[in-house]
């Protein structure tokens, strides 16, 4: 199973926008090519659409796979057979 890691995207977006660049939401939104409302939603861990996700990843300079977590499949082990 693969899960989207909204918390990691949120963290990376906030770090780049505020700490690295001291940008307002409006400035970052303009640079990324999305709305200020979308930035706000992403910073609240909302799930973006594919186009928005691609734009944000490009702006962050990150590969999209950074924001997905692969969970190991849990299977039942074979029973011991005594012979």
QUINORZI-V171022 format. One record per pair of residues at least 24 apart in sequence whose C-alpha atoms are under 10 Angstrom apart, sorted by the first residue. I is the first residue (numbers start at 0). J is the second residue. Records with the same first field share a line. If there is no record, write none. Layout:
I=J, J
//
This chain:
0=68, 69, 70, 71, 72
1=67, 68, 69, 70, 71
2=66, 67, 68, 69, 70
3=46, 64, 65, 66, 67, 68, 69
4=44, 46, 64, 65, 66, 67, 68
5=41, 42, 43, 44, 45, 46, 47, 66, 67
6=41, 42, 43, 44, 45, 66
7=44, 65, 66, 67
8=41, 42, 44, 45, 46, 52, 55, 56, 59, 61, 63, 65, 66, 67
9=38, 39, 40, 41, 42, 43, 44, 45, 66
10=41, 42, 43, 44
11=42, 55, 56, 59, 61
12=38, 41, 42, 55, 56, 58, 59
13=38, 41, 42
14=59
15=58, 59
16=59
27=55, 58
28=55
30=54, 55, 58
31=55, 56, 57, 58, 59
32=58
//
